């Protein structure tokens, strides 16, 4: 079984209230060195056999349609996952 | 609106479809139930996408409902001029379908009162045209 990783992040120019809330909570735990947090999404897509170029193309298309909304999010990465 | 046939789409997780149907009947129209899994608008004159939490708001609110079989017909009908009303989650489905410009993002304020308005509006600022649904 092969796996493909798709990473989606909110667009940089867009406010990320989730990341901002996390950034506000970190200093309360003593983590005061982090100046900003942005929160995105990571998808793991599994295929039956080894990952092929066609699988990666399909994952890229899925990333641009269902997995992300191009108005507010960017697809950062579509790559084959390393073996566990 | 006497005699108008108004379709009301039910998705998994729709909550207000019965309320919408009642409102249509009280207004003198015929409420026609439409099922998310059937690509059939049953000859309606207008469509309501009701509120609720389609697919549990997973991924993004409205994002999975947008790809339901009935939605291809709704998008085609809307582009052909059919009136479509999206209420609450239905509005979010219309945004994800790119029938309305913009997208919904989370609120910036973290006060408990934010539960009454759990999203914010963002119009597209991309240089190009609004992205079209795939295959169009």
Backbone of each chain as ProteinMPNN parsed JSONL, in Angstrom:
{"seq_chain_A": "XXXXXXXXXXXXXXXXXXXXXXXXXXXXXXXXXXXXXXXXXXXXXXXXXXXXXXXXXXXXXXXXXXXXXXXXXXXXXXXXXXXX", "coords_chain_A": {"N_chain_A": [[0.847, -1.204, 0.0], [0.602, 2.16, -0.944], [1.15, 5.558, 0.053], [-0.039, 8.915, -0.179], [0.783, 12.228, 0.577], [-1.0, 15.136, 1.216], [-0.788, 18.535, 1.658], [-2.429, 21.329, 2.98], [-2.809, 24.799, 3.347], [-4.037, 27.795, 4.96], [-4.348, 30.756, 2.97], [-1.519, 32.954, 2.857], [-2.023, 35.719, 3.128], [-4.306, 35.778, 4.437], [-6.247, 36.077, 7.367], [-5.746, 33.842, 10.063], [-7.596, 32.599, 12.256], [-7.66, 30.308, 13.889], [-4.968, 29.487, 14.138], [-4.059, 31.794, 15.346], [-5.366, 31.74, 17.81], [-4.188, 29.478, 18.941], [-1.572, 30.39, 19.051], [-1.899, 32.317, 20.968], [-2.328, 30.78, 23.205], [-0.023, 29.288, 23.681], [2.095, 30.705, 25.142], [1.07, 30.545, 27.697], [1.718, 28.06, 28.515], [4.329, 28.28, 28.853], [5.747, 28.346, 26.518], [7.26, 30.674, 25.02], [8.669, 31.461, 22.846], [7.644, 31.338, 20.311], [6.543, 33.249, 17.69], [4.432, 33.333, 15.973], [1.637, 31.369, 14.839], [0.36, 29.247, 12.388], [-2.338, 27.367, 11.173], [-2.901, 24.466, 9.356], [-3.971, 21.832, 7.105], [-3.471, 18.309, 6.839], [-3.601, 15.675, 4.618], [-3.809, 12.163, 4.222], [-3.609, 10.025, 1.623], [-4.404, 6.83, 0.611], [-3.35, 4.272, -1.596], [-3.917, 1.181, -3.423], [-1.697, -0.261, -4.501], [1.756, 0.388, -5.284], [2.628, 3.869, -5.294], [1.841, 5.682, -8.157], [2.73, 7.86, -10.956], [0.349, 8.669, -12.098], [-1.363, 8.363, -9.952], [-0.384, 10.399, -8.313], [-0.97, 12.618, -9.902], [-3.762, 12.474, -9.884], [-4.2, 12.858, -7.163], [-3.308, 15.452, -6.941], [-5.261, 16.768, -8.428], [-7.521, 16.203, -6.87], [-6.756, 17.565, -4.613], [-6.941, 20.2, -5.457], [-9.617, 20.56, -5.858], [-11.647, 19.217, -4.098], [-10.248, 18.88, -1.611], [-9.111, 21.315, -0.946], [-10.126, 24.775, -0.789], [-9.742, 26.974, -3.271], [-10.105, 29.699, -3.008], [-9.563, 30.485, -0.437], [-7.499, 28.899, 0.455], [-4.241, 27.36, 0.009], [-2.692, 24.725, -1.82], [0.004, 23.132, -0.575], [1.764, 20.981, -0.794], [2.03, 17.933, -2.604], [2.901, 14.841, -2.241], [4.602, 11.64, -2.374], [4.34, 9.548, 0.448], [6.846, 8.806, 2.887], [8.109, 5.534, 3.651], [6.799, 3.861, 6.496]], "CA_chain_A": [[0.0, 0.0, 0.0], [1.33, 3.423, -0.975], [0.428, 6.693, 0.622], [0.283, 10.242, -0.701], [0.521, 13.286, 1.548], [-1.442, 16.425, 0.67], [-0.793, 19.589, 2.684], [-3.222, 22.509, 2.622], [-2.668, 25.879, 4.337], [-4.757, 29.036, 4.629], [-3.497, 31.681, 2.214], [-0.716, 33.756, 3.787], [-2.569, 37.056, 3.366], [-5.601, 35.609, 5.109], [-6.206, 35.881, 8.813], [-5.959, 32.452, 10.467], [-7.994, 32.728, 13.668], [-7.302, 29.112, 14.663], [-3.55, 29.605, 14.469], [-3.893, 32.921, 16.268], [-5.813, 31.291, 19.129], [-3.15, 28.57, 19.443], [-0.42, 31.236, 19.382], [-2.207, 33.009, 22.216], [-2.323, 29.837, 24.325], [1.314, 28.702, 23.904], [2.858, 31.325, 26.244], [0.51, 30.131, 28.994], [2.418, 26.82, 28.882], [5.753, 28.579, 28.949], [6.373, 28.414, 25.19], [7.137, 32.081, 24.645], [9.592, 31.792, 21.746], [6.962, 31.253, 19.012], [5.933, 34.552, 17.45], [3.184, 33.178, 15.208], [1.221, 29.997, 14.515], [-0.681, 29.091, 11.373], [-2.836, 25.995, 11.225], [-3.39, 23.946, 8.085], [-4.511, 20.467, 7.117], [-2.677, 17.289, 6.161], [-4.395, 14.507, 4.207], [-3.079, 10.957, 3.822], [-4.402, 9.27, 0.662], [-3.808, 5.504, 0.45], [-3.68, 3.513, -2.807], [-3.775, -0.259, -3.205], [-0.332, -0.711, -4.789], [2.728, 1.468, -5.167], [2.155, 5.156, -5.799], [2.264, 5.956, -9.53], [2.606, 9.261, -11.379], [-1.089, 8.926, -12.307], [-1.948, 8.556, -8.618], [0.012, 11.732, -7.834], [-1.755, 13.584, -10.668], [-5.135, 12.429, -9.365], [-4.183, 13.474, -5.834], [-3.198, 16.893, -7.158], [-6.58, 17.267, -8.85], [-8.397, 16.145, -5.693], [-6.321, 18.621, -3.701], [-7.385, 21.497, -5.958], [-11.081, 20.666, -5.955], [-12.359, 18.9, -2.851], [-9.463, 18.974, -0.371], [-8.879, 22.726, -0.618], [-10.931, 25.79, -1.468], [-8.692, 27.862, -3.778], [-10.344, 31.096, -2.647], [-9.011, 30.781, 0.89], [-6.432, 27.971, 0.846], [-3.244, 26.932, -0.981], [-2.119, 23.38, -1.71], [1.438, 23.341, -0.376], [2.565, 19.82, -1.176], [1.408, 16.645, -2.926], [4.088, 13.982, -2.372], [4.499, 10.276, -1.867], [4.79, 9.47, 1.838], [7.957, 7.885, 3.139], [7.687, 4.284, 4.301], [6.828, 3.934, 7.954]], "C_chain_A": [[0.88, 1.251, 0.0], [0.479, 4.54, -0.392], [0.926, 7.996, 0.011], [-0.112, 11.27, 0.352], [0.113, 14.554, 0.801], [-1.504, 17.427, 1.82], [-1.526, 20.813, 2.172], [-3.055, 23.546, 3.735], [-3.572, 27.049, 3.971], [-3.812, 29.986, 3.899], [-2.776, 32.627, 3.17], [-1.343, 35.111, 4.111], [-3.869, 37.009, 4.171], [-5.4, 35.435, 6.608], [-6.511, 34.415, 9.135], [-6.317, 32.44, 11.955], [-7.646, 31.497, 14.508], [-5.843, 29.176, 15.096], [-3.312, 30.697, 15.495], [-4.294, 32.511, 17.689], [-4.776, 30.356, 19.757], [-1.934, 29.383, 19.883], [-0.651, 31.953, 20.709], [-2.117, 32.094, 23.419], [-0.924, 29.32, 24.653], [2.085, 29.362, 25.06], [2.343, 30.915, 27.622], [1.147, 28.833, 29.471], [3.924, 27.042, 28.991], [6.467, 28.615, 27.611], [6.264, 29.843, 24.679], [8.059, 32.456, 23.494], [8.902, 31.8, 20.384], [6.168, 32.525, 18.756], [4.629, 34.444, 16.659], [2.908, 31.698, 14.987], [0.214, 30.086, 13.384], [-1.058, 27.625, 11.316], [-3.393, 25.594, 9.879], [-3.927, 22.542, 8.239], [-3.544, 19.541, 6.39], [-3.58, 16.091, 5.88], [-3.451, 13.374, 3.834], [-3.982, 10.157, 2.907], [-3.695, 7.94, 0.413], [-4.264, 4.878, -0.858], [-3.328, 2.044, -2.585], [-2.341, -0.731, -3.42], [0.669, 0.389, -4.498], [2.136, 2.744, -5.764], [2.73, 5.388, -7.198], [2.146, 7.45, -9.817], [1.131, 9.622, -11.557], [-1.787, 9.138, -10.96], [-1.636, 9.96, -8.097], [-0.755, 12.814, -8.573], [-3.185, 13.663, -10.131], [-5.207, 13.095, -8.0], [-4.096, 14.995, -5.954], [-4.531, 17.499, -7.569], [-7.557, 17.266, -7.673], [-8.049, 17.272, -4.728], [-6.866, 19.972, -4.134], [-8.89, 21.654, -6.018], [-11.746, 20.437, -4.605], [-11.54, 19.242, -1.605], [-9.16, 20.41, 0.024], [-9.909, 23.588, -1.322], [-9.964, 26.866, -1.95], [-8.918, 29.336, -3.451], [-9.639, 31.44, -1.334], [-7.806, 29.93, 1.257], [-5.478, 27.701, -0.317], [-2.89, 25.471, -0.734], [-0.606, 23.539, -1.666], [2.252, 22.202, -0.976], [1.674, 18.656, -1.537], [2.572, 15.694, -3.193], [3.785, 12.572, -1.877], [5.059, 10.247, -0.447], [5.97, 8.513, 1.946], [7.417, 6.654, 3.848], [7.767, 4.449, 5.809], [7.756, 2.878, 8.531]], "O_chain_A": [[1.782, 1.39, 0.827], [-0.749, 4.461, -0.357], [2.111, 8.17, -0.275], [-1.191, 11.197, 0.94], [0.795, 14.988, -0.127], [-2.18, 17.201, 2.823], [-1.275, 21.28, 1.06], [-3.147, 23.218, 4.918], [-3.845, 27.272, 2.791], [-2.614, 30.015, 4.18], [-3.347, 33.055, 4.173], [-1.216, 35.602, 5.233], [-4.444, 38.036, 4.531], [-4.492, 34.731, 7.051], [-7.419, 33.82, 8.554], [-5.443, 32.288, 12.808], [-7.368, 31.619, 15.7], [-5.517, 28.95, 16.262], [-2.481, 30.558, 16.392], [-3.636, 32.892, 18.656], [-4.515, 30.429, 20.958], [-1.339, 29.122, 20.929], [0.285, 32.17, 21.479], [-1.861, 32.554, 24.532], [-0.665, 28.948, 25.798], [2.673, 28.655, 25.879], [3.091, 30.936, 28.599], [1.132, 28.525, 30.663], [4.69, 26.1, 29.196], [7.667, 28.885, 27.561], [5.304, 30.193, 23.991], [8.22, 33.639, 23.192], [9.503, 32.225, 19.397], [5.24, 32.85, 19.497], [3.815, 35.366, 16.677], [3.828, 30.88, 14.951], [-0.692, 30.919, 13.423], [-0.199, 26.747, 11.401], [-4.248, 26.28, 9.319], [-4.289, 22.108, 9.333], [-2.879, 19.949, 5.437], [-4.235, 15.562, 6.779], [-2.417, 13.599, 3.205], [-5.016, 9.655, 3.348], [-2.521, 7.921, 0.045], [-5.446, 4.946, -1.196], [-2.554, 1.702, -1.691], [-1.817, -1.509, -2.623], [0.476, 1.211, -3.602], [1.258, 2.695, -6.626], [3.94, 5.304, -7.405], [1.553, 8.204, -9.046], [0.708, 10.727, -11.217], [-2.681, 9.975, -10.836], [-2.495, 10.626, -7.519], [-1.152, 13.814, -7.975], [-3.744, 14.745, -9.947], [-6.162, 13.814, -7.706], [-4.715, 15.731, -5.186], [-4.895, 18.59, -7.129], [-8.327, 18.21, -7.497], [-8.931, 17.862, -4.104], [-7.217, 20.801, -3.294], [-9.391, 22.762, -6.208], [-12.338, 21.353, -4.035], [-12.065, 19.822, -0.654], [-8.97, 20.698, 1.206], [-10.493, 23.182, -2.327], [-9.415, 27.602, -1.131], [-8.002, 30.143, -3.605], [-9.173, 32.564, -1.151], [-7.149, 30.199, 2.262], [-5.863, 27.801, -1.482], [-2.798, 25.029, 0.412], [-0.004, 24.029, -2.622], [3.296, 22.426, -1.587], [0.674, 18.405, -0.865], [3.169, 15.742, -4.268], [2.867, 12.34, -1.092], [6.103, 10.835, -0.165], [6.075, 7.542, 1.198], [6.407, 6.714, 4.55], [8.679, 5.089, 6.332], [7.907, 2.789, 9.75]]}, "seq_chain_B": "XXXXXXXXXXXXXXXXXXXXXXXXXXXXXXXXXXXXXXXXXXXXXXXXXXXXXXXXXXXXXXXXXXXXXXXXXXXXXXXXXXXXXXXXXXXXXXXXXXXXXXXXXXXXXXXXXXXXXXXXXXXXXXXXXXXXXXXX", "coords_chain_B": {"N_chain_B": [[-47.002, 33.196, -4.331], [-48.468, 31.142, -5.159], [-49.023, 27.873, -6.227], [-46.443, 27.497, -7.141], [-43.737, 25.269, -7.593], [-41.491, 24.264, -5.297], [-38.362, 23.049, -4.745], [-36.777, 21.29, -2.116], [-33.748, 20.545, -0.835], [-32.455, 17.71, 0.767], [-29.667, 16.922, 2.593], [-27.338, 14.553, 4.075], [-27.43, 15.297, 7.402], [-28.755, 17.69, 7.132], [-30.897, 20.01, 8.755], [-33.01, 21.789, 8.724], [-34.804, 21.258, 6.741], [-37.458, 20.427, 6.89], [-38.673, 22.641, 8.088], [-38.278, 24.513, 6.091], [-39.868, 23.405, 4.098], [-42.356, 23.653, 5.283], [-42.575, 26.445, 5.392], [-42.71, 27.009, 2.689], [-45.146, 25.807, 2.057], [-46.905, 27.315, 3.662], [-46.697, 29.66, 2.343], [-48.139, 29.217, 0.131], [-47.099, 27.647, -1.861], [-45.984, 24.559, -3.487], [-44.219, 22.191, -1.775], [-41.446, 20.352, -2.69], [-39.755, 17.516, -1.968], [-36.287, 17.006, -2.348], [-33.625, 14.752, -2.917], [-30.301, 14.37, -1.841], [-28.743, 12.429, -3.085], [-29.834, 11.893, -5.547], [-29.76, 12.786, -8.879], [-31.837, 14.657, -9.794], [-34.172, 17.083, -10.362], [-36.869, 17.078, -10.373], [-38.612, 18.69, -11.835], [-38.952, 21.24, -10.618], [-39.669, 24.752, -9.818], [-38.104, 26.404, -8.376], [-35.445, 26.397, -5.922], [-34.566, 25.423, -2.628], [-31.818, 25.386, -0.485], [-31.473, 24.055, 2.546], [-30.763, 24.876, 6.041], [-28.436, 23.557, 8.515], [-26.133, 20.923, 9.211], [-24.534, 19.749, 6.992], [-23.0, 16.702, 6.263], [-21.736, 16.854, 8.697], [-20.291, 19.209, 8.741], [-17.728, 18.53, 8.075], [-14.4, 18.731, 6.756], [-14.745, 21.352, 5.138], [-17.344, 23.654, 5.814], [-20.083, 22.726, 3.939], [-18.535, 21.745, 1.881], [-18.415, 19.024, 1.147], [-21.051, 18.392, 0.599], [-21.368, 19.923, -1.646], [-20.514, 18.349, -3.748], [-22.446, 16.445, -4.063], [-24.672, 14.314, -5.942], [-27.1, 15.667, -6.668], [-26.331, 18.295, -6.71], [-24.934, 19.006, -9.049], [-27.008, 19.308, -10.836], [-28.38, 21.381, -9.598], [-26.514, 23.454, -9.782], [-26.333, 23.749, -12.585], [-29.007, 24.485, -13.119], [-29.201, 26.865, -11.665], [-27.364, 28.46, -13.017], [-28.775, 28.676, -15.309], [-30.732, 30.404, -14.608], [-32.601, 29.719, -12.677], [-34.242, 30.443, -9.586], [-32.435, 30.172, -6.574], [-32.278, 29.545, -3.189], [-30.162, 29.781, -0.485], [-29.884, 28.851, 2.813], [-28.218, 29.565, 5.744], [-26.335, 26.808, 6.396], [-26.932, 26.006, 3.818], [-26.329, 28.28, 2.37], [-23.582, 28.239, 2.718], [-23.01, 25.976, 1.213], [-23.638, 26.985, -1.314], [-21.591, 28.842, -1.611], [-19.333, 27.142, -1.63], [-19.918, 25.843, -3.974], [-19.282, 27.713, -5.777], [-21.29, 29.236, -6.813], [-21.935, 31.487, -5.53], [-19.835, 34.317, -4.911], [-16.718, 34.271, -3.106], [-15.752, 32.952, 0.162], [-16.141, 31.128, 3.236], [-14.747, 31.902, 6.358], [-13.26, 31.367, 9.615], [-14.314, 33.091, 12.619], [-12.622, 35.948, 14.034], [-12.811, 36.718, 16.63], [-12.821, 35.498, 19.963], [-14.719, 35.286, 21.889], [-17.414, 33.964, 23.921], [-19.794, 34.671, 22.826], [-19.449, 34.381, 20.208], [-20.518, 32.113, 19.199], [-22.944, 32.598, 18.08], [-22.42, 33.678, 15.662], [-20.697, 32.117, 13.666], [-18.959, 32.331, 11.582], [-17.139, 34.087, 9.028], [-17.148, 36.381, 6.271], [-15.53, 36.228, 3.175], [-14.588, 37.855, 0.322], [-13.435, 36.986, -2.962], [-10.068, 37.791, -3.679], [-8.465, 37.221, -5.656], [-6.436, 37.657, -8.591], [-7.436, 36.66, -11.007], [-10.453, 35.38, -12.65], [-13.308, 34.221, -10.731], [-12.794, 30.938, -9.54], [-13.945, 28.249, -11.537], [-16.3, 25.552, -11.128], [-15.032, 22.184, -11.323], [-14.749, 20.698, -14.565], [-16.273, 22.448, -15.98]], "CA_chain_B": [[-46.25, 32.042, -4.817], [-49.43, 30.06, -5.29], [-48.805, 26.913, -7.297], [-45.029, 27.303, -7.474], [-43.126, 24.051, -7.045], [-40.192, 24.639, -4.729], [-37.619, 21.878, -4.293], [-35.971, 21.468, -0.905], [-32.755, 19.464, -0.862], [-32.024, 17.143, 2.044], [-28.356, 16.276, 2.647], [-27.096, 13.961, 5.398], [-27.09, 16.362, 8.346], [-29.659, 18.845, 7.014], [-31.789, 20.078, 9.917], [-34.138, 22.708, 8.575], [-35.532, 20.981, 5.502], [-38.908, 20.391, 7.158], [-39.099, 24.019, 8.307], [-38.331, 25.165, 4.776], [-41.049, 22.869, 3.403], [-43.534, 24.261, 5.921], [-42.627, 27.843, 4.959], [-43.184, 27.013, 1.291], [-46.599, 25.498, 2.058], [-47.623, 28.454, 4.231], [-46.665, 30.737, 1.348], [-49.021, 28.853, -0.97], [-46.402, 26.848, -2.868], [-45.866, 23.123, -3.273], [-42.866, 21.803, -1.366], [-41.036, 19.103, -3.334], [-38.502, 17.035, -1.364], [-35.23, 16.541, -3.25], [-32.651, 13.965, -2.158], [-28.937, 14.717, -2.264], [-28.141, 11.364, -3.873], [-30.509, 11.741, -6.841], [-29.509, 13.901, -9.794], [-33.165, 14.878, -10.357], [-34.819, 18.239, -9.734], [-38.308, 16.792, -10.372], [-39.372, 19.753, -12.499], [-39.306, 22.348, -9.72], [-39.499, 26.109, -10.328], [-37.103, 27.08, -7.544], [-34.788, 25.438, -5.031], [-34.039, 25.892, -1.341], [-30.842, 24.568, 0.238], [-31.786, 24.433, 3.927], [-29.674, 24.926, 7.017], [-28.061, 22.324, 9.206], [-24.701, 20.621, 9.253], [-24.356, 18.674, 6.018], [-21.771, 15.921, 6.472], [-21.106, 17.257, 9.954], [-19.352, 20.32, 8.49], [-16.373, 17.994, 7.906], [-13.531, 19.325, 5.728], [-15.161, 22.752, 5.244], [-18.805, 23.639, 5.793], [-20.66, 22.713, 2.596], [-17.573, 21.294, 0.864], [-18.723, 17.669, 0.683], [-22.393, 18.475, 0.014], [-21.269, 20.551, -2.963], [-20.268, 17.326, -4.758], [-23.556, 15.49, -4.093], [-25.227, 14.209, -7.301], [-28.136, 16.659, -6.967], [-25.777, 19.646, -6.819], [-24.61, 19.318, -10.443], [-28.249, 19.811, -11.443], [-28.682, 22.686, -8.991], [-25.59, 24.439, -10.359], [-26.776, 23.995, -13.968], [-30.286, 25.206, -13.089], [-28.943, 28.231, -11.196], [-26.705, 29.202, -14.109], [-29.814, 28.911, -16.3], [-31.642, 31.426, -14.133], [-33.554, 29.28, -11.656], [-33.963, 31.004, -8.258], [-31.926, 29.242, -5.57], [-32.088, 30.2, -1.889], [-29.357, 29.017, 0.462], [-30.058, 29.36, 4.173], [-27.228, 29.087, 6.718], [-25.46, 25.824, 5.765], [-27.222, 26.035, 2.386], [-25.539, 29.4, 1.868], [-22.198, 27.771, 2.661], [-22.934, 25.072, 0.062], [-23.61, 27.825, -2.515], [-20.232, 29.408, -1.722], [-18.419, 26.077, -2.045], [-20.252, 25.515, -5.363], [-18.883, 28.883, -6.559], [-22.442, 29.965, -7.334], [-21.749, 32.795, -4.9], [-18.41, 34.614, -4.785], [-16.192, 34.309, -1.738], [-15.663, 31.731, 0.958], [-16.378, 31.408, 4.659], [-13.626, 31.599, 7.242], [-13.666, 31.431, 11.023], [-14.275, 34.388, 13.274], [-11.382, 36.337, 14.697], [-12.997, 36.941, 18.073], [-12.902, 34.222, 20.661], [-15.658, 35.363, 23.001], [-18.429, 32.925, 23.843], [-20.919, 35.118, 21.999], [-19.147, 34.099, 18.806], [-21.267, 30.953, 18.719], [-24.101, 33.03, 17.304], [-21.982, 34.026, 14.306], [-19.506, 31.288, 13.7], [-18.159, 32.4, 10.371], [-16.961, 35.411, 8.457], [-17.257, 36.378, 4.824], [-14.38, 36.729, 2.453], [-14.764, 37.877, -1.118], [-12.165, 36.623, -3.585], [-9.189, 38.89, -4.06], [-7.549, 36.678, -6.641], [-6.401, 38.497, -9.786], [-8.206, 36.076, -12.097], [-11.89, 35.216, -12.391], [-13.662, 33.241, -9.711], [-12.585, 29.586, -10.076], [-15.158, 27.535, -11.93], [-16.319, 24.156, -10.694], [-14.331, 21.341, -12.281], [-15.534, 20.142, -15.654], [-17.088, 23.484, -16.616]], "C_chain_B": [[-47.172, 30.843, -5.01], [-49.106, 29.17, -6.479], [-47.353, 26.671, -7.643], [-44.513, 26.025, -6.822], [-41.709, 24.384, -6.597], [-39.515, 23.389, -4.17], [-36.78, 22.195, -3.071], [-35.038, 20.262, -0.789], [-32.448, 19.009, 0.563], [-30.678, 16.447, 1.845], [-28.278, 15.49, 3.955], [-26.65, 15.077, 6.357], [-27.891, 17.631, 8.167], [-30.614, 18.827, 8.202], [-33.077, 20.824, 9.614], [-34.94, 22.454, 7.302], [-37.045, 20.954, 5.737], [-39.462, 21.79, 7.403], [-39.234, 24.752, 6.982], [-39.571, 24.707, 4.017], [-42.322, 23.497, 3.973], [-43.694, 25.715, 5.464], [-43.14, 27.945, 3.531], [-44.693, 26.783, 1.26], [-47.407, 26.673, 2.588], [-47.67, 29.63, 3.26], [-47.515, 30.403, 0.13], [-48.36, 28.019, -2.051], [-46.473, 25.363, -2.546], [-44.418, 22.809, -2.923], [-42.544, 20.439, -1.959], [-39.727, 18.64, -2.698], [-37.534, 16.555, -2.437], [-34.161, 15.863, -2.401], [-31.253, 14.21, -2.705], [-28.349, 13.698, -3.232], [-28.768, 11.165, -5.238], [-30.285, 12.987, -7.695], [-30.804, 14.236, -10.53], [-33.827, 16.033, -9.618], [-36.346, 18.142, -9.792], [-39.149, 17.963, -10.885], [-39.746, 20.931, -11.631], [-39.038, 23.697, -10.387], [-38.422, 26.874, -9.572], [-36.571, 26.053, -6.545], [-34.378, 26.132, -3.734], [-33.007, 24.88, -0.84], [-30.956, 24.958, 1.704], [-30.548, 24.446, 4.818], [-29.422, 23.575, 7.667], [-26.562, 22.164, 9.21], [-24.422, 19.47, 8.286], [-22.99, 18.025, 6.207], [-20.999, 16.409, 7.698], [-20.154, 18.433, 9.831], [-17.915, 19.819, 8.341], [-15.699, 18.665, 6.717], [-13.686, 20.84, 5.733], [-16.673, 22.722, 5.153], [-19.303, 23.715, 4.351], [-19.778, 22.066, 1.545], [-17.924, 19.915, 0.317], [-20.105, 17.649, 0.029], [-22.332, 19.031, -1.41], [-21.092, 19.507, -4.073], [-21.327, 16.222, -4.735], [-24.152, 15.46, -5.506], [-26.255, 15.296, -7.629], [-27.526, 18.032, -7.255], [-25.351, 20.003, -8.245], [-25.833, 19.9, -11.139], [-28.604, 21.186, -10.898], [-27.804, 23.772, -9.618], [-26.014, 24.777, -11.791], [-28.048, 24.84, -13.98], [-30.069, 26.658, -12.68], [-28.311, 29.061, -12.296], [-27.699, 29.505, -15.223], [-30.883, 29.88, -15.82], [-32.645, 30.981, -13.087], [-33.22, 29.916, -10.301], [-33.528, 29.911, -7.287], [-31.687, 30.025, -4.287], [-31.276, 29.274, -0.991], [-29.46, 29.644, 1.833], [-28.988, 28.729, 5.061], [-26.266, 28.08, 6.047], [-25.696, 25.76, 4.258], [-26.459, 27.151, 1.692], [-24.069, 28.986, 1.732], [-22.0, 26.819, 1.478], [-22.865, 25.886, -1.237], [-22.242, 28.469, -2.716], [-19.258, 28.34, -2.215], [-18.671, 25.665, -3.494], [-19.794, 26.602, -6.316], [-20.071, 29.499, -7.289], [-22.476, 31.358, -6.717], [-20.25, 33.055, -4.791], [-17.977, 34.527, -3.327], [-16.188, 32.954, -1.076], [-15.846, 32.118, 2.409], [-15.166, 30.993, 5.474], [-14.08, 31.79, 8.687], [-13.551, 32.841, 11.566], [-12.933, 34.66, 13.919], [-11.576, 36.456, 16.197], [-13.321, 35.625, 18.766], [-13.891, 34.257, 21.815], [-16.756, 34.32, 22.819], [-19.597, 33.352, 22.967], [-20.677, 34.8, 20.53], [-19.933, 32.899, 18.289], [-22.474, 31.367, 17.891], [-23.697, 33.456, 15.898], [-20.634, 33.364, 14.096], [-18.663, 31.372, 12.438], [-18.079, 33.837, 9.89], [-16.914, 35.282, 6.95], [-15.959, 36.865, 4.223], [-14.679, 36.703, 0.976], [-13.431, 37.576, -1.77], [-11.355, 37.852, -3.942], [-8.175, 38.399, -5.076], [-7.568, 37.556, -7.882], [-7.28, 37.967, -10.903], [-9.679, 36.012, -11.763], [-12.116, 34.202, -11.285], [-13.488, 31.843, -10.284], [-13.905, 28.908, -10.392], [-15.127, 26.142, -11.353], [-15.634, 23.3, -11.754], [-15.281, 20.829, -13.364], [-16.438, 21.169, -16.322], [-16.228, 24.448, -17.39]], "O_chain_B": [[-46.732, 29.693, -5.024], [-48.936, 29.65, -7.6], [-47.049, 25.728, -8.373], [-44.808, 25.736, -5.663], [-40.847, 24.735, -7.403], [-40.023, 22.752, -3.246], [-36.146, 23.247, -3.0], [-35.481, 19.121, -0.664], [-32.211, 19.829, 1.45], [-30.554, 15.518, 1.048], [-29.075, 15.735, 4.861], [-25.621, 15.717, 6.143], [-27.741, 18.567, 8.953], [-31.084, 17.766, 8.613], [-34.122, 20.52, 10.189], [-35.669, 23.33, 6.838], [-37.818, 21.401, 4.89], [-40.577, 22.102, 6.986], [-40.179, 25.513, 6.771], [-40.245, 25.51, 3.371], [-43.248, 23.829, 3.232], [-44.805, 26.164, 5.184], [-43.907, 28.849, 3.198], [-45.424, 27.463, 0.54], [-48.462, 27.001, 2.045], [-48.555, 30.482, 3.337], [-47.609, 31.202, -0.802], [-48.993, 27.711, -3.061], [-46.952, 24.959, -1.487], [-43.503, 23.125, -3.684], [-43.287, 19.479, -1.755], [-38.697, 19.293, -2.864], [-37.91, 15.793, -3.328], [-33.83, 16.329, -1.311], [-31.061, 14.25, -3.92], [-27.55, 14.051, -4.1], [-28.285, 10.345, -6.02], [-30.589, 14.104, -7.275], [-30.869, 14.113, -11.753], [-34.021, 15.975, -8.404], [-37.038, 19.037, -9.307], [-40.264, 18.19, -10.416], [-40.768, 21.57, -11.879], [-38.3, 23.791, -11.368], [-37.892, 27.87, -10.065], [-37.16, 24.99, -6.348], [-33.907, 27.27, -3.74], [-33.277, 23.681, -0.775], [-30.58, 26.07, 2.077], [-29.448, 24.08, 4.403], [-30.109, 22.591, 7.394], [-25.815, 23.142, 9.213], [-24.113, 18.356, 8.708], [-21.966, 18.702, 6.3], [-19.769, 16.379, 7.727], [-19.308, 18.645, 10.7], [-16.977, 20.606, 8.468], [-16.367, 19.111, 5.784], [-12.836, 21.542, 6.281], [-17.233, 21.853, 4.485], [-18.981, 24.658, 3.628], [-20.227, 21.854, 0.418], [-17.743, 19.668, -0.876], [-20.308, 16.97, -0.978], [-23.134, 18.661, -2.268], [-21.479, 19.753, -5.216], [-21.121, 15.165, -5.333], [-24.138, 16.478, -6.196], [-26.278, 15.797, -8.753], [-28.127, 18.843, -7.959], [-25.396, 21.174, -8.623], [-25.732, 20.846, -11.921], [-29.071, 22.053, -11.636], [-28.277, 24.861, -9.943], [-26.051, 25.948, -12.17], [-28.159, 25.793, -14.752], [-30.661, 27.571, -13.256], [-28.669, 30.222, -12.493], [-27.518, 30.452, -15.989], [-31.841, 30.152, -16.544], [-33.465, 31.785, -12.645], [-32.056, 29.934, -9.9], [-34.164, 28.862, -7.188], [-30.987, 31.038, -4.286], [-31.656, 28.125, -0.764], [-29.162, 30.826, 2.006], [-28.867, 27.505, 5.123], [-25.461, 28.481, 5.207], [-24.766, 25.49, 3.499], [-25.999, 26.99, 0.562], [-23.401, 29.338, 0.76], [-20.96, 26.845, 0.819], [-22.127, 25.528, -2.155], [-21.783, 28.626, -3.848], [-18.451, 28.597, -3.108], [-17.759, 25.194, -4.174], [-19.899, 26.444, -7.532], [-19.887, 30.208, -8.278], [-22.99, 32.298, -7.323], [-19.474, 32.119, -4.6], [-18.794, 34.694, -2.421], [-16.569, 31.946, -1.67], [-15.723, 33.287, 2.772], [-14.629, 29.897, 5.314], [-15.164, 32.315, 8.939], [-12.801, 33.671, 11.051], [-12.204, 33.744, 14.299], [-10.62, 36.312, 16.96], [-14.004, 34.761, 18.216], [-13.901, 33.345, 22.641], [-17.001, 33.85, 21.709], [-20.311, 32.509, 22.425], [-21.579, 34.93, 19.703], [-20.011, 32.685, 17.08], [-22.977, 30.58, 17.089], [-24.557, 33.582, 15.026], [-19.58, 33.961, 14.314], [-17.75, 30.569, 12.247], [-18.862, 34.691, 10.305], [-16.669, 34.2, 6.416], [-15.357, 37.818, 4.72], [-14.993, 35.648, 0.424], [-12.387, 37.879, -1.193], [-11.893, 38.837, -4.447], [-7.165, 39.053, -5.335], [-8.601, 38.144, -8.204], [-7.822, 38.754, -11.679], [-10.115, 36.519, -10.729], [-11.225, 33.423, -10.947], [-13.967, 31.564, -11.383], [-14.86, 28.982, -9.618], [-14.052, 25.595, -11.11], [-15.648, 23.639, -12.938], [-16.455, 20.563, -13.109], [-17.28, 20.807, -17.144], [-16.745, 25.389, -17.992]]}, "name": "protein", "num_of_chains": 2, "seq": "XXXXXXXXXXXXXXXXXXXXXXXXXXXXXXXXXXXXXXXXXXXXXXXXXXXXXXXXXXXXXXXXXXXXXXXXXXXXXXXXXXXXXXXXXXXXXXXXXXXXXXXXXXXXXXXXXXXXXXXXXXXXXXXXXXXXXXXXXXXXXXXXXXXXXXXXXXXXXXXXXXXXXXXXXXXXXXXXXXXXXXXXXXXXXXXXXXXXXXXXXXXXXXXXXXXXXXXXXXXX"}
